[in-house]
Every structure is written in structure tokens, then in C-alpha cells.
């Protein structure tokens, strides 16, 4: 079952001078439960792809259909609400709120959703337990290691019960051991809870664990490899 379908997606910069295509006519689909890495050299369009999928940027052309909703047709206000309720984000810089504890960082998005306090508390504790930080709920980010901060970020991404999680270079600022631990946690969440993960990465460790690897060059798909008997999703 497709959770995301991209049709003829393009992103052009400097359109009034010399056009630079960050993405150029991409057609692609993602299934529920995929664990996918998007790879390619710097400037290939990886981060642009994730920003467009997450509604953080607007395409120059094409469609992005998420769970039967074309997000390119949503107003700014409706897009913010859709993103809040459907998409989780994990960034390489963690993006935690420094004055909030781990628990408060995770539950913040649920406050925006209007979830009541009892439900927020229960889900936050469950999520922090699931990423191995049940003993750090009242600790602020500056007292956590980089790996621990990124695990809080994963818990926060899951808090809204999103349809999928976009992870942009999630291991870039981590040491080898922290990166491996983070990947094991995300792989477990994917395997046991069927959570869809889409990564943009240069990290060979992330690529090695992915069951699908999409390669971008100059804004076009030049490779789409599925491994471990992952379901085939055709694209043109």
C-alpha cells in the first residue's frame, strides 16, 4: 500500500536567471513500513526531496500525494496542521528546545495537537522507554550526550503518531557507537511497529541497514534497489 506518491516532482532555483534543478521530474512511491535511504552526492537533491515530502518547502511543479491528500494544494495553514498530524522529523542537529526536559521536548508536539495531560504523560514515558531513556525524562538536552539527544528527537518524532518519519542525516553528528545504537532503535521500531522511515544520508551504516536504497544524481533518480525481499514499487 502506497503511503506517498510523487508525480513529476520538480524544484527549480534561480528560475529568472539560469535554472538549477534540485529535482527534475521525479516519479516515485513509498509503501507503508519501508526503511528507505535516499543517497547521492552533495547537491543531488536528497535534502530537497525530504523538505518537499515534509511540506517544509514548495515544489516548482508536480504532485506530492500523502495518504490520498495532495499536499501541494493545501493552504499554508492546512499544510501546517497536516504536517503536525502526519509527519515526524528527525534532523542532524537534533533541534531540541534547550530549556525543556527530555519529557517536555517529547510531549510538546502533543500539546500542539491538543492531547490531554494524562495521555501526554503516558505516551511520553512509553516513548522515552522505547528509546532507552526512561531514566532521563527530567534531564535537559545540555546534560545529554549527542546520541541521547538524537534518541529524544526520535521519541519526539513518534509522539504525534505520524504516518511516516523523515530523517535528514540523523547520524551525521554522532560517534560510531551512538550512531549504531540509534540505527538499532529505529530499525526495531520499523520492524516491530511497522513505522515508515525515509532517510537522507551519506552514512554507509544507514545505507547498509536500509531495505530500499534510492540514488539521486542531478535531481533525477538513477537507482532504486530493494533488498531483503522488500515489496517492489515501480517508478518511471
C-alpha positions as CSV (number, residue, x, y, z in Angstrom):
1,X,0.0,0.0,0.0
2,X,1.4,3.4,-1.0
3,X,1.7,6.0,1.7
4,X,3.4,8.5,-0.5
5,X,3.2,9.0,-4.3
6,X,5.3,11.6,-6.1
7,X,4.4,12.6,-9.6
8,X,6.6,14.6,-12.0
9,X,8.1,16.5,-9.0
10,X,10.5,19.4,-9.7
11,X,12.2,22.0,-7.7
12,X,14.0,24.8,-9.6
13,X,16.1,27.6,-8.2
14,X,17.1,30.8,-9.8
15,X,14.3,30.5,-12.3
16,X,14.7,34.1,-13.6
17,X,18.4,33.7,-14.5
18,X,19.9,30.2,-15.1
19,X,17.6,27.5,-13.8
20,X,19.1,25.0,-11.4
21,X,17.1,21.8,-11.0
22,X,17.4,20.4,-7.5
23,X,14.8,17.9,-8.6
24,X,13.8,17.3,-12.2
25,X,10.6,15.4,-13.0
26,X,10.8,12.7,-10.3
27,X,8.2,9.9,-10.1
28,X,8.3,7.8,-7.0
29,X,6.2,5.9,-4.5
30,X,6.8,4.6,-0.9
31,X,5.0,1.8,0.8
32,X,3.8,1.6,4.4
33,X,6.6,0.1,6.6
34,X,9.5,0.9,4.3
35,X,13.0,1.5,5.7
36,X,14.5,3.6,2.9
37,X,17.7,5.5,2.3
38,X,18.0,8.3,-0.3
39,X,21.6,8.7,-1.3
40,X,23.7,10.6,-3.7
41,X,26.5,13.2,-3.9
42,X,26.1,16.6,-2.3
43,X,23.8,18.7,-4.4
44,X,22.0,15.6,-5.8
45,X,18.6,16.6,-4.3
46,X,18.4,14.4,-1.2
47,X,17.6,17.1,1.3
48,X,15.3,18.9,-1.1
49,X,13.4,15.7,-1.5
50,X,12.9,15.3,2.2
51,X,11.9,19.0,2.6
52,X,9.3,18.7,-0.1
53,X,7.9,15.4,1.3
54,X,7.7,17.1,4.7
55,X,5.9,20.2,3.4
56,X,8.9,22.3,4.6
57,X,9.4,23.6,1.1
58,X,7.1,24.0,-2.0
59,X,7.8,22.4,-5.3
60,X,8.1,24.2,-8.6
61,X,5.9,21.6,-10.2
62,X,4.4,18.2,-9.7
63,X,2.3,16.4,-7.0
64,X,3.1,15.0,-3.6
65,X,0.2,12.7,-2.5
66,X,0.3,11.5,1.1
67,X,-2.4,9.2,2.2
68,X,-4.6,10.4,-0.7
69,X,-4.0,14.1,0.1
70,X,-2.0,16.2,-2.4
71,X,-0.1,18.5,0.0
72,X,0.9,20.8,-2.8
73,X,-2.7,22.0,-3.0
74,X,-3.1,22.8,0.7
75,X,-3.1,26.3,2.1
76,X,-0.3,27.3,4.4
77,X,-2.5,26.9,7.5
78,X,-3.8,23.5,6.4
79,X,-0.3,22.3,5.5
80,X,0.9,23.1,9.0
81,X,-1.9,21.1,10.5
82,X,-1.4,18.2,8.1
83,X,2.4,18.2,8.9
84,X,1.7,18.2,12.6
85,X,-0.6,15.2,12.5
86,X,1.0,13.1,9.8
87,X,4.8,13.6,9.5
88,X,7.6,13.1,12.0
89,X,11.0,14.7,11.6
90,X,14.5,13.8,12.8
91,X,17.2,16.3,11.9
92,X,21.0,16.0,12.1
93,X,21.2,19.0,14.5
94,X,18.7,17.4,17.0
95,X,16.6,20.6,17.2
96,X,15.6,20.1,20.8
97,X,14.3,23.0,22.9
98,X,17.2,23.6,25.3
99,X,15.1,24.9,28.2
100,X,12.8,21.9,28.2
101,X,13.5,18.5,29.7
102,X,13.5,15.3,27.6
103,X,9.9,14.7,28.6
104,X,8.8,18.2,27.8
105,X,10.5,18.1,24.4
106,X,8.7,14.9,23.5
107,X,5.3,16.0,24.7
108,X,5.5,19.4,23.2
109,X,4.1,18.3,19.8
110,X,1.2,16.5,21.6
111,X,0.4,19.8,23.4
112,X,0.1,21.4,19.9
113,X,-2.3,18.6,18.9
114,X,-4.5,19.2,22.0
115,X,-3.8,15.9,23.6
116,X,-4.8,15.9,27.3
117,X,-2.1,15.8,30.0
118,X,-2.7,12.2,31.2
119,X,-2.4,10.8,27.7
120,X,0.7,13.0,27.0
121,X,2.4,11.8,30.1
122,X,1.6,8.1,29.4
123,X,2.8,8.3,25.8
124,X,5.9,10.3,26.5
125,X,7.1,7.9,29.2
126,X,6.4,4.9,26.9
127,X,8.3,6.6,24.0
128,X,11.3,7.5,26.1
129,X,11.4,4.0,27.5
130,X,11.3,2.6,23.9
131,X,14.4,4.6,23.0
132,X,16.2,3.6,26.2
133,X,15.9,6.9,28.0
134,X,13.3,6.1,30.7
135,X,15.7,7.3,33.3
136,X,16.4,10.6,31.6
137,X,12.9,12.1,31.4
138,X,13.7,15.1,33.6
139,X,17.1,15.9,32.1
140,X,17.6,18.8,29.8
141,X,19.5,18.5,26.4
142,X,22.7,20.0,27.6
143,X,23.1,17.2,30.1
144,X,22.6,14.5,27.5
145,X,25.1,13.1,25.0
146,X,24.7,13.6,21.3
147,X,23.3,10.1,20.9
148,X,20.9,10.6,23.8
149,X,19.7,13.9,22.3
150,X,19.0,12.2,19.0
151,X,17.1,9.4,20.7
152,X,14.9,12.1,22.3
153,X,14.4,13.5,18.8
154,X,13.3,10.1,17.6
155,X,10.8,9.8,20.5
156,X,9.6,13.3,19.7
157,X,9.1,12.4,16.0
158,X,7.0,9.4,17.1
159,X,4.9,11.4,19.6
160,X,2.3,12.6,17.1
161,X,1.7,9.1,15.8
162,X,2.8,10.1,12.3
163,X,2.2,8.2,9.1
164,X,6.0,8.3,8.4
165,X,9.3,9.7,9.7
166,X,11.7,11.8,7.6
167,X,15.3,11.6,8.9
168,X,17.8,14.0,7.4
169,X,21.4,12.8,8.1
170,X,20.3,11.6,11.6
171,X,23.7,10.1,12.4
172,X,25.9,12.9,11.0
173,X,26.8,14.4,14.4
174,X,27.1,11.2,16.3
175,X,30.1,9.0,17.1
176,X,30.1,5.4,15.8
177,X,28.7,3.7,18.8
178,X,25.9,6.3,19.2
179,X,25.1,6.0,15.5
180,X,24.8,2.2,15.7
181,X,22.6,2.4,18.8
182,X,20.3,4.9,17.1
183,X,20.0,2.8,14.0
184,X,19.2,-0.3,16.0
185,X,16.4,1.6,17.8
186,X,14.9,2.9,14.5
187,X,15.3,-0.5,12.9
188,X,13.4,-2.1,15.8
189,X,10.6,0.5,15.7
190,X,10.3,-0.1,11.9
191,X,10.3,-3.9,12.3
192,X,8.1,-4.2,15.4
193,X,5.7,-1.3,14.8
194,X,5.8,-1.0,11.0
195,X,6.8,2.6,11.3
196,X,7.9,4.0,7.9
197,X,11.3,5.7,7.8
198,X,12.8,7.6,4.9
199,X,16.4,8.8,5.4
200,X,18.6,11.2,3.5
201,X,22.1,10.2,4.2
202,X,25.8,9.9,3.3
203,X,26.3,7.4,6.1
204,X,27.2,3.9,4.8
205,X,25.9,2.4,8.1
206,X,22.4,3.8,7.4
207,X,22.6,2.6,3.8
208,X,23.6,-0.9,5.0
209,X,20.5,-1.3,7.1
210,X,18.1,0.1,4.6
211,X,15.8,-2.3,2.7
212,X,15.5,0.1,-0.1
213,X,18.2,2.5,-1.5
214,X,17.2,5.3,-3.9
215,X,20.1,7.1,-5.6
216,X,19.8,10.6,-6.8
217,X,22.1,12.5,-9.2
218,X,21.5,16.0,-10.5
219,X,17.9,15.9,-9.3
220,X,17.0,12.6,-11.1
221,X,16.6,9.0,-9.8
222,X,19.4,6.9,-11.2
223,X,19.0,3.9,-9.0
224,X,16.3,2.2,-6.9
225,X,17.4,-1.1,-5.3
226,X,15.2,-3.2,-3.0
227,X,16.8,-5.7,-0.6
228,X,15.6,-8.5,1.8
229,X,12.5,-9.2,-0.4
230,X,11.0,-5.8,0.2
231,X,7.9,-5.2,-2.0
232,X,8.6,-3.7,-5.4
233,X,7.3,-0.2,-6.1
234,X,7.7,0.7,-9.7
235,X,8.6,4.2,-10.8
236,X,9.2,5.7,-14.2
